């Protein structure tokens, strides 16, 4: 049995085995990609049981659609997109992707266009003063506080690495609307993480 990753020829042979209905190949696919895809689902839906359900839905979709997969593409990328789509379908089914007001999370500005409560000098880079692991944990917590409609857009673009066009297509909105939502999500996140920067101190 060839590996699901590594050499392109090996991956092509592995895909051929999957497309022929080789049960052992599919079990190997689940073993090699399941943990990574479950991590993606956890980021998207923020609930362990739901993430497990989404992963199961994703693998069912993979099983049904593997015959249409083109070996010239990236198997890992294809699996990632199917998993994200499974999560989006689950979020839509619970109406968690509906547009939600985010104004209370956005920063305020004074009459001069300066952020309220923000010093007029440039803040130092907090990454010089805080371990990266703590920053990542704090950022994940604050991303989770965003309304799902904004959180998912931020995840798709800034964490999962999809282009604006791809993210808009996946969410089902126009590119312009997605850009606006992404801008507001980033602004809200910046405000949410301010307590950490304040804890570090500003010049």
Secondary structure, DSSP 4 states (H G I P E B T S, - for coil): ---SSSSHHHHHHHHHHHHTT-HHHHHHHHHHHHHHHHHHHHHHH--HHHHHHHHHHHHHHHHHHGGG--TTS-HHHHHHHHHHHHHHHHHHHTTTTS----GGGSPPB-TTSPBTT--SSPPP-GGGTS-HHHHHHHHHHHHTTS-HHHHHHHIIIIIS---HHHHHHHHTS-HHHHHHHHHHHHHHHHHHTHHHHHHH---
